[in-house]
Amino acid sequence: MANSSSSSTHSARVAILATDGFEQAELLEPKKALEAAGLQVDVISAKSGTLQGFKHVDKGEQVKVDKTFAQAHQEDYAAVVLPGGVVNGDAMRLLPEAVKFVQQANDAHKPIAAICHGGWLLISAGLAKNRTVTSWPSLQDDFKNAGGKWVDREVVQDDNFITSRKPDDIPAFNKTLLAALKKAA
C-alpha cells in the first residue's frame, strides 16, 4: 500500500537550476523529455525574468525563470537537474542558495542529474567525495581533487547521482533520469 508521501511521476516536479550562460541543449532537451513524461518542470534561478542560453559560444534561446531560489523549496521537487555551460556552471557554484538546494536534495536522497559543467555545483556543495561521476573532461581534476572518481562514459549513475559529459550524451542522460524518477515514485 502506498503511503501519503509517495507520488506518481505525473504529479512530480523537477527543478532545473540555471543562470545566464547555460548550454541550451543541456537545459531544453531534459526539460522536454521530463515534460513529455508528464512531469512538471520549474527553471529556478537567482533572478526572475529570463535566462540567456548558449549553443557552445554563440547566443541561443532564452528561457523563462519559473521561480527564484527565494520562492522555491527543495522539498517540493522529486529531482534536480544541473545543466552545463561553463558560465552557468561556474556561476551556479557561487550561489549559496544553489549549494544549499542540492545539499538538501542529496540529504533527501533525491535524484540529482548533472551534465557537462553542471557537476561543478556538486563539488562546491561538498557532495563529490567517494562518488563515481562523469562530466566535461576538463572537470576530471576537480572531481578527483574533491575525492571523487571520474570516468569517461556517456552516463554514470552512482546511487542518486546521474552524470553525463556533453550534449551528445543527452539521450542516455534523459533515459537514466526518467528511469530513476520512475523508480523513486
C-alpha angles and dihedrals in degrees: 000000000000118000124229093257095060118095136189121244087249092069098033121113126213124203120218110196113207147144135188111310099041117154102256100221092046092060103031100044096051089043091054092047093049093048091047087056090055099258125135114235127201123193105216124195142156091256134044125234120046137336125219115235127201136210096215101301099344124088113258136175127329120235127207117242109231097191139001121230087256090059100039126082118201092217089066091066133077094202144001127229121200112195120200136233118136094246093044095046093048094046094045094056090057094056111095089202091057092047091051092046094056093041090055092046089051092047087054089049094238122157111271113193119192127178130191111329091357087091092073088081090058089055095047090047089057093243102118099079114115092001127125109223145154131213141148102323095246089067095058093094090049091053092045091048089051090056098259131126114241120204132180104238134125093245134006125190116195109174105298095351120096115184136176136180110227148340092287087064095056097103091056091040092053093045092051093045093050091048090051091050092048091050092048094049 
